[in-house]
Amino acid sequence: MRKIKTILRLHYEAGLTLRQIATSQNIGYGTVSNYLKRARQAGLSWPLPEGMSERDLGSVLFPPASTGRATDFVAPDFPTLQQELSTKGMTLLLLWEEYREMHPDNGYSYSHFCNRYKDWLGTQKRSMRQVHIAGEKCFVDYAGRTVPIVDAATGEFVNAQIFVAVLGASGYTFAHASLSQTEADWIQSHNAAFDFFGGITQIVVPDCLKSAVTKPHPWVATINAAYQSWADYSGTVIIPARVRKPKDKAKAELSVLLVTRWILMRLRHRTFFSVGQLNAAIAQLLDSLNERPFQRLPGSRKSRYEGIEQQALKALPASPYEYVDILDARVHIDYHIEYKRHYYSVPHNLTKTTVEVHASAKLVSVYARGQRVACHARSHVRAGYTTLTEHMPGGHKFMAEWSVERFESWASDIGPSTLHVTQEQLRRKRLPEQSFRAVLALLSLAKKYDRVRLEDACLRALEIGSPTRTSVESILKKGLDKKPLNTARDAELQDDLFLQDHENVRGSEAFH
């Protein structure tokens, strides 16, 4: 059952895309496209003339086939059509209209014209060149061959990756070396390529490497988030080649072959000590590659670029794109997320949720439900923490204020012996922070007993040579701070108390 009226209404009145219409009406995308194209050819507009039924509409869009014989029609000049289609903005519809103006009585209908053209293409050489519009597509890929970069100090080397970009219509080629195929190097190579071209194409066609595509699919691949962010900023669209379909990026395959033969092979005996040095050598040979005359066509890649493609490119952004690493992260129970072995705080109410991290060279920003909830200066300290006080719950804010000076001040208010024991505790560990909890437990005894008894207990612990929290606590528990000091006896008794009351020793209640 045809739904022509509904399709026209959804397109012209509701403003839905062709794919949205196809989904809502449970019909094919091609059917929707065909109906709208036939409506335009028939000169129909929206709203439709009053009283036009679905049957009347169908007869207008699908007129009866002509009964004339094929020999009565004039066939188009298909080789000329092929050349005309390489001009930016040219379409088969326009060429058909011009053809019908020349042959109004014995010309093909548009659908038959397109079918005959496709049939003609099928009779040509199977590996014939694709038709590319100036300024439309740029094909990108990595060459299989690498170039070693030698560390002058150690003699070790790393294989530099060779990025290749080529413009579809002119074949104008660019090559660039980087240390890896990571997202950062991948996007930086794109920036260098379009800076070399002096503009950007409407579409970029990459292979399905991980820096470009996270989930390959024959028709709807999932683009890497950082790569998509670069495309949005640059005003272009990414359409990856299908997996195991090299003809989707035949231009890139050919350019990789040319770069390998005419540039990399010429550099095979040279030694490079930096990526910059290698890129300088590549740049010198790029000019000769692009200026080489075509074997079967007039001109060269450079002349075609200057003649038909340079002016068709879109303008570059005012400033180059800054790479941002985008990934999802789980908020740990300590309200921190991890990025590159460093930990950054987020509001504590986001604990155990998943957030989106945007990391540039200088900043690490955290987003939750599309809103930025945290922003930190980028740190490269491994296993380090960057924490903002406002992200902490109330109790943790109090703990964040702990310091050596604060504990010493607190202890000195109680008495000199308490201060002495506190300092001994802070010196016991490699880092003072490791003793903070023990010191807090020691000073908190003033609340359970009183400040005078705590000071006396600390004095007694110092005199018997055991200035520890457990010793002070055991003295207070047994009331030894109230008894006269017998150094030898008390030291022996203190050892016994220490063994009985030590926090890591279990008593009889631990066993059944």
C-alpha positions as CSV (number, residue, x, y, z in Angstrom):
1,M,0.0,0.0,0.0
2,R,1.5,3.3,-1.0
3,K,1.8,6.1,1.5
4,I,2.7,8.9,-0.8
5,K,0.6,11.6,0.8
6,T,1.9,10.8,4.3
7,I,5.5,10.8,3.0
8,L,5.0,14.2,1.4
9,R,3.5,15.6,4.5
10,L,6.2,14.3,6.8
11,H,8.9,15.7,4.5
12,Y,7.5,19.1,3.7
13,E,5.4,19.8,6.7
14,A,7.0,18.0,9.6
15,G,10.6,18.4,8.3
16,L,11.7,14.8,9.0
17,T,14.7,13.3,7.2
18,L,14.2,10.5,4.7
19,R,15.5,7.9,7.1
20,Q,13.2,9.1,9.9
21,I,10.2,8.9,7.5
22,A,11.3,5.4,6.4
23,T,11.5,4.2,10.0
24,S,8.2,5.8,11.1
25,Q,6.3,4.3,8.1
26,N,8.1,1.0,8.2
27,I,9.1,1.2,4.5
28,G,12.5,1.3,2.7
29,Y,14.7,4.3,2.6
30,G,14.9,3.9,-1.2
31,T,11.1,3.9,-1.5
32,V,10.9,7.2,0.4
33,S,13.7,8.8,-1.8
34,N,12.0,7.5,-5.0
35,Y,8.6,9.0,-4.1
36,L,10.0,12.4,-3.2
37,K,12.1,12.4,-6.4
38,R,9.2,11.6,-8.5
39,A,7.1,14.3,-6.8
40,R,9.7,16.9,-7.7
41,Q,9.9,15.6,-11.3
42,A,6.2,15.9,-11.6
43,G,6.3,19.5,-10.3
44,L,4.2,18.8,-7.2
45,S,4.4,21.0,-4.2
46,W,2.9,21.0,-0.7
47,P,0.1,21.2,0.1
48,L,-1.3,19.1,-2.7
49,P,-4.2,20.4,-4.9
50,E,-7.5,20.1,-3.1
51,G,-9.3,16.9,-3.9
52,M,-6.3,14.9,-5.2
53,S,-6.7,11.3,-4.0
54,E,-3.9,8.8,-3.3
55,R,-4.9,7.1,-6.6
56,D,-4.6,10.4,-8.5
57,L,-1.3,11.0,-6.9
58,G,0.0,7.6,-7.8
59,S,-1.0,8.0,-11.5
60,V,0.9,11.3,-11.6
61,L,4.0,9.9,-10.0
62,F,3.9,6.6,-11.9
63,P,2.6,7.3,-15.4
64,P,2.0,4.3,-17.8
65,A,5.2,3.1,-19.6
66,S,5.7,4.3,-23.1
67,T,4.7,1.9,-25.8
68,G,7.4,3.2,-28.3
69,R,10.1,0.9,-29.4
70,A,13.6,1.3,-28.0
71,T,14.9,2.0,-31.5
72,D,12.8,5.2,-31.6
73,F,14.8,6.8,-28.8
74,V,18.1,8.7,-29.0
75,A,20.7,7.2,-26.7
76,P,22.8,9.7,-24.6
77,D,26.5,10.2,-25.1
78,F,27.6,8.3,-22.0
79,P,31.4,9.0,-22.2
80,T,30.6,12.7,-22.2
81,L,28.3,12.3,-19.3
82,Q,31.1,10.6,-17.4
83,Q,33.4,13.6,-17.9
84,E,30.6,16.1,-17.0
85,L,29.9,14.3,-13.7
86,S,33.4,15.1,-12.4
87,T,32.5,18.8,-12.2
88,K,31.4,20.0,-8.7
89,G,27.7,20.5,-8.5
90,M,26.9,18.4,-11.6
91,T,24.1,15.8,-11.3
92,L,22.5,13.1,-13.5
93,L,19.2,15.0,-13.1
94,L,20.6,18.1,-14.7
95,L,22.3,16.2,-17.4
96,W,19.0,14.4,-18.1
97,E,17.1,17.7,-18.3
98,E,19.6,19.0,-20.9
99,Y,19.3,15.8,-22.8
100,R,15.5,16.0,-22.9
101,E,15.8,19.6,-24.1
102,M,17.7,18.4,-27.0
103,H,15.4,15.4,-27.6
104,P,12.0,16.3,-26.2
105,D,10.1,13.7,-28.3
106,N,12.4,10.8,-28.4
107,G,14.4,11.0,-25.2
108,Y,14.4,8.6,-22.3
109,S,12.5,9.1,-19.1
110,Y,14.7,10.0,-16.1
111,S,14.5,6.5,-14.5
112,H,15.3,4.8,-17.8
113,F,18.1,7.3,-18.5
114,C,19.7,6.5,-15.1
115,N,19.3,2.7,-15.7
116,R,20.9,2.9,-19.1
117,Y,23.8,4.9,-17.6
118,K,24.4,2.3,-14.9
119,D,24.2,-0.4,-17.6
120,W,26.8,1.4,-19.6
121,L,29.1,1.7,-16.5
122,G,28.8,-2.0,-16.1
123,T,30.2,-2.7,-19.6
124,Q,33.3,-0.6,-18.9
125,K,36.5,-1.9,-17.4
126,R,35.7,-3.5,-14.0
127,S,38.4,-1.5,-12.2
128,M,37.6,1.8,-13.8
129,R,38.2,5.0,-11.9
130,Q,35.5,6.3,-9.6
131,V,34.1,9.7,-10.3
132,H,35.1,12.2,-7.6
133,I,33.8,15.7,-7.2
134,A,36.3,18.5,-6.5
135,G,36.4,19.4,-2.8
136,E,34.1,16.5,-1.8
137,K,36.4,13.7,-0.4
138,C,39.7,13.2,1.2
139,F,41.0,9.6,1.6
140,V,43.3,8.9,4.6
141,D,45.3,5.8,5.6
142,Y,48.7,4.7,7.0
143,A,51.3,3.2,4.8
144,G,52.3,-0.4,5.6
145,R,56.0,0.5,5.5
146,T,57.6,2.3,8.4
147,V,60.8,4.4,8.8
148,P,63.1,3.9,11.9
149,I,63.9,6.9,14.1
150,V,67.1,6.4,15.9
151,D,67.9,7.8,19.4
152,A,71.3,9.4,19.0
153,A,72.2,8.8,22.7
154,T,71.3,5.2,23.1
155,G,71.2,3.8,19.5
156,E,67.7,2.5,20.1
157,F,65.0,3.1,17.4
158,V,61.3,3.4,17.0
159,N,59.4,2.8,13.8
160,A,57.7,6.0,12.6
161,Q,54.2,5.5,11.1
162,I,53.6,7.2,7.7
163,F,50.2,8.9,7.3
164,V,48.9,9.5,3.8
165,A,46.1,11.8,2.7
166,V,44.9,12.3,-0.9
167,L,42.2,14.6,-2.4
168,G,39.6,12.6,-4.5
169,A,39.3,14.7,-7.6
170,S,42.9,15.8,-8.2
171,G,44.9,13.1,-6.5
172,Y,46.9,15.7,-4.7
173,T,48.9,13.8,-2.1
174,F,50.3,14.5,1.4
175,A,52.4,12.3,3.7
176,H,53.4,12.9,7.3
177,A,55.4,10.9,9.8
178,S,54.4,10.3,13.5
179,L,55.7,8.1,16.3
180,S,52.4,6.1,16.6
181,Q,48.9,5.5,15.3
182,T,47.3,6.7,18.5
183,E,44.3,9.1,18.5
184,A,46.5,12.2,19.2
185,D,49.0,11.4,16.4
186,W,46.1,10.5,14.0
187,I,44.3,13.8,14.6
188,Q,47.6,15.8,14.5
189,S,48.3,14.2,11.1
190,H,44.9,15.3,9.8
191,N,45.6,18.9,10.9
192,A,48.9,18.8,9.1
193,A,47.3,17.4,5.9
194,F,44.5,20.0,5.6
195,D,47.0,22.7,6.5
196,F,49.0,21.5,3.5
197,F,45.9,21.4,1.3
198,G,44.9,24.9,2.4
199,G,41.3,23.9,3.1
200,I,39.1,21.0,4.1
201,T,36.9,18.6,2.2
202,Q,33.2,17.9,2.8
203,I,33.9,14.2,3.6
204,V,36.9,12.3,5.1
205,V,37.1,8.6,4.3
206,P,39.4,6.7,6.7
207,D,40.1,3.0,7.1
208,C,38.6,1.2,10.1
209,L,41.6,1.5,12.4
210,K,41.0,1.9,16.1
211,S,41.9,5.6,16.1
212,A,39.0,6.3,13.7
213,V,36.4,3.6,14.4
214,T,35.5,2.0,17.7
215,K,32.9,-0.4,16.2
216,P,33.1,-1.3,12.5
217,H,29.9,-1.9,10.7
218,P,29.2,-2.4,7.0
219,W,26.8,0.6,6.9
220,V,26.8,2.5,10.2
221,A,30.2,2.4,11.9
222,T,30.7,4.0,15.3
223,I,33.2,6.8,15.1
224,N,35.8,7.3,17.8
225,A,34.6,10.2,20.1
226,A,37.8,12.3,19.8
227,Y,37.9,11.8,16.0
228,Q,34.2,12.9,15.8
229,S,34.9,15.9,17.9
230,W,37.7,16.9,15.5
231,A,35.3,16.5,12.6
232,D,32.6,18.6,14.2
233,Y,35.1,21.3,15.0
234,S,36.6,21.3,11.4
235,G,33.2,21.2,9.7
236,T,33.6,17.9,7.9
237,V,31.9,14.5,7.9
238,I,33.6,11.1,8.5
239,I,32.4,8.2,6.4
240,P,34.7,5.2,7.0
241,A,35.4,2.7,4.2
242,R,33.7,-0.7,4.7
243,V,35.7,-3.5,6.2
244,R,37.5,-5.6,3.6
245,K,36.2,-3.3,0.8
246,P,39.5,-1.7,-0.6
247,K,37.6,-0.2,-3.5
248,D,35.9,2.1,-1.1
249,K,39.2,3.9,-0.6
250,A,41.0,3.0,-3.9
251,K,42.5,6.5,-4.0
252,A,44.1,6.0,-0.6
253,E,45.4,2.6,-1.7
254,L,47.0,4.1,-4.8
255,S,48.5,7.0,-3.0
256,V,50.0,4.7,-0.3
257,L,51.6,2.8,-3.1
258,L,53.0,6.0,-4.7
259,V,54.3,7.3,-1.4
260,T,56.0,4.0,-0.7
261,R,57.6,3.8,-4.2
262,W,58.6,7.5,-4.8
263,I,59.3,8.7,-1.3
264,L,59.9,6.0,1.3
265,M,62.1,3.8,-1.0
266,R,64.2,6.8,-1.7
267,L,64.8,7.4,2.0
268,R,65.6,3.8,2.9
269,H,69.3,4.3,3.1
270,R,69.1,7.5,5.2
271,T,69.2,7.7,9.0
272,F,66.9,10.0,10.9
273,F,67.2,11.1,14.5
274,S,63.8,12.8,14.9
275,V,60.4,12.9,13.4
276,G,60.9,16.5,12.4
277,Q,63.9,15.6,10.4
278,L,62.0,12.8,8.6
279,N,59.1,15.1,7.8
280,A,61.4,17.6,6.3
281,A,62.8,15.0,4.0
282,I,59.3,13.8,3.1
283,A,58.2,17.3,2.3
284,Q,61.0,17.8,-0.3
285,L,60.0,14.6,-2.1
286,L,56.3,15.4,-1.9
287,D,56.7,18.3,-4.4
288,S,58.3,16.0,-7.0
289,L,55.6,13.4,-6.5
290,N,52.7,15.9,-7.0
291,E,54.4,17.5,-10.0
292,R,55.0,14.3,-11.9
293,P,53.0,14.3,-15.1
294,F,50.1,11.8,-15.4
295,Q,50.8,9.0,-17.9
296,R,47.4,9.0,-19.6
297,L,45.9,12.4,-18.7
298,P,47.2,15.9,-19.3
299,G,48.8,17.8,-16.4
300,S,49.8,16.6,-12.9
301,R,48.3,16.2,-9.5
302,K,49.4,19.7,-8.6
303,S,48.1,21.3,-11.7
304,R,44.7,19.6,-11.3
305,Y,44.6,20.6,-7.6
306,E,45.3,24.2,-8.5
307,G,42.9,24.1,-11.5
308,I,39.8,22.4,-10.1
309,E,40.1,21.5,-6.4
310,Q,41.9,24.2,-4.4
311,Q,39.0,26.7,-4.8
312,A,36.5,24.0,-4.0
313,L,37.8,23.3,-0.5
314,K,36.1,24.7,2.6
315,A,38.0,27.2,4.7
316,L,40.0,25.9,7.7
317,P,38.9,26.8,11.2
318,A,40.4,30.1,12.6
319,S,42.6,28.1,15.0
320,P,43.8,24.5,14.7
321,Y,41.9,21.8,16.7
322,E,43.4,20.9,20.0
323,Y,43.3,17.2,20.6
324,V,41.0,16.1,23.5
325,D,41.1,12.5,24.7
326,I,37.4,11.5,25.4
327,L,36.6,8.4,27.4
328,D,34.2,7.1,30.0
329,A,35.4,6.6,33.5
330,R,33.8,5.0,36.6
331,V,33.9,7.2,39.8
332,H,35.6,5.3,42.5
333,I,34.3,5.1,46.1
334,D,36.7,7.8,47.1
335,Y,35.0,10.1,44.5
336,H,38.0,10.2,42.2
337,I,38.3,9.1,38.6
338,E,41.5,7.8,37.1
339,Y,43.2,9.2,33.9
340,K,46.7,8.1,32.9
341,R,47.5,6.8,36.4
342,H,46.5,10.0,38.1
343,Y,43.4,10.6,40.1
344,Y,41.1,13.6,39.9
345,S,38.2,14.4,42.2
346,V,34.5,14.9,41.2
347,P,31.5,15.8,43.4
348,H,31.1,13.0,46.0
349,N,27.4,12.4,45.0
350,L,28.6,11.0,41.7
351,T,30.3,8.0,43.4
352,K,29.8,4.7,41.6
353,T,28.4,6.4,38.4
354,T,30.0,6.6,35.0
355,V,31.1,10.0,33.7
356,E,32.8,11.3,30.5
357,V,36.3,12.6,30.8
358,H,37.7,15.2,28.3
359,A,41.5,15.4,28.7
360,S,43.6,17.9,26.7
361,A,47.3,18.8,27.1
362,K,46.5,21.2,29.9
363,L,43.1,20.4,31.4
364,V,41.1,17.4,32.5
365,S,37.3,18.1,32.5
366,V,34.6,15.7,33.8
367,Y,31.1,15.7,32.4
368,A,28.0,14.1,33.9
369,R,24.7,14.0,31.9
370,G,26.2,16.6,29.5
371,Q,27.1,19.1,32.2
372,R,30.7,19.8,33.3
373,V,31.0,18.9,37.0
374,A,34.8,19.2,37.5
375,C,37.8,20.8,35.9
376,H,41.4,20.2,36.9
377,A,44.9,21.2,35.6
378,R,46.4,18.2,33.9
379,S,48.9,16.4,36.1
380,H,51.5,13.8,35.0
381,V,52.3,12.6,38.5
382,R,51.7,8.8,38.6
383,A,49.6,7.6,41.5
384,G,49.1,11.2,42.5
385,Y,45.8,12.8,43.6
386,T,44.3,16.1,42.6
387,T,41.4,16.9,45.0
388,L,39.2,19.9,45.4
389,T,37.7,20.5,48.8
390,E,34.3,21.4,47.5
391,H,34.0,17.8,46.1
392,M,34.3,16.2,49.5
393,P,31.5,15.2,51.9
394,G,31.4,17.2,55.2
395,G,33.4,14.7,57.3
396,H,36.1,14.4,54.7
397,K,36.6,18.2,54.5
398,F,37.5,18.1,58.2
399,M,40.0,15.3,57.6
400,A,41.5,17.3,54.6
401,E,42.4,20.1,57.1
402,W,44.8,17.7,59.0
403,S,48.4,18.8,59.0
404,V,51.5,18.4,61.2
405,E,51.2,22.0,62.4
406,R,47.6,21.6,63.4
407,F,48.3,18.4,65.4
408,E,51.3,19.9,67.1
409,S,49.3,23.0,68.0
410,W,46.5,20.8,69.5
411,A,49.0,18.8,71.5
412,S,50.9,21.8,72.8
413,D,47.5,23.1,74.2
414,I,47.3,19.9,76.3
415,G,50.9,20.0,77.5
416,P,54.6,19.6,76.7
417,S,54.6,15.8,77.3
418,T,51.6,15.3,75.0
419,L,53.4,17.5,72.3
420,H,56.6,15.3,72.7
421,V,54.7,12.0,72.3
422,T,52.8,13.5,69.3
423,Q,56.1,14.5,67.6
424,E,57.5,11.0,68.3
425,Q,54.4,9.6,66.5
426,L,54.8,11.8,63.5
427,R,58.5,10.8,63.2
428,R,57.8,7.1,63.3
429,K,56.6,6.9,59.7
430,R,58.4,7.8,56.4
431,L,55.6,10.3,55.7
432,P,53.9,12.3,58.6
433,E,50.6,11.7,56.9
434,Q,50.8,8.0,57.6
435,S,50.7,8.8,61.4
436,F,47.8,11.2,61.3
437,R,45.2,8.7,62.3
438,A,47.3,7.4,65.2
439,V,47.9,11.0,66.4
440,L,44.2,11.8,66.2
441,A,43.4,8.7,68.2
442,L,46.0,9.8,70.8
443,L,44.7,13.3,71.2
444,S,41.1,12.2,71.2
445,L,41.9,10.4,74.6
446,A,41.5,13.9,76.1
447,K,37.7,13.6,75.5
448,K,37.4,10.2,77.0
449,Y,39.5,10.9,80.1
450,D,40.6,14.5,80.5
451,R,43.5,16.8,79.4
452,V,45.3,16.6,82.7
453,R,45.3,12.8,82.8
454,L,46.4,12.6,79.2
455,E,49.3,14.9,79.9
456,D,50.3,12.8,82.9
457,A,50.0,9.6,80.9
458,C,52.2,11.0,78.2
459,L,54.8,12.0,80.8
460,R,54.8,8.5,82.3
461,A,55.1,6.9,78.8
462,L,58.1,9.1,78.1
463,E,59.8,8.3,81.4
464,I,59.5,4.5,80.8
465,G,60.7,4.9,77.2
466,S,57.5,3.9,75.4
467,P,56.0,7.1,73.8
468,T,53.3,5.3,71.8
469,R,49.5,5.7,71.6
470,T,48.9,2.2,72.9
471,S,51.2,2.8,75.9
472,V,49.5,6.0,76.7
473,E,46.0,4.4,76.4
474,S,47.0,1.4,78.5
475,I,48.3,3.7,81.2
476,L,45.0,5.5,81.3
477,K,43.0,2.3,81.3
478,K,44.9,0.9,84.3
479,G,45.1,4.3,86.1
480,L,48.9,4.2,86.3
481,D,49.0,7.9,85.7
482,K,47.6,8.5,89.2
483,K,50.2,6.3,90.9
484,P,53.8,7.1,91.9
485,L,56.4,6.2,89.3
486,N,58.6,3.1,89.8
487,T,60.6,3.1,86.6
488,A,61.8,-0.5,86.5
489,R,58.5,-2.0,87.7
490,D,56.4,0.3,85.5
491,A,58.5,-0.5,82.4
492,E,58.0,-4.2,83.0
493,L,54.3,-3.7,83.7
494,Q,54.0,-1.5,80.6
495,D,55.4,-4.2,78.4
496,D,52.8,-6.6,79.7
497,L,50.1,-4.0,79.2
498,F,51.3,-3.3,75.7
499,L,51.1,-7.0,74.7
500,Q,47.6,-7.3,76.3
501,D,46.1,-4.1,74.8
502,H,47.9,-3.8,71.5
503,E,45.3,-3.1,68.7
504,N,46.6,-6.0,66.5
505,V,46.4,-8.7,69.3
506,R,43.1,-10.6,69.5
507,G,41.7,-11.7,72.9
508,S,39.8,-14.8,74.0
509,E,36.5,-13.3,72.7
510,A,37.8,-13.8,69.1
511,F,37.7,-17.5,69.5
512,H,34.8,-19.9,70.0
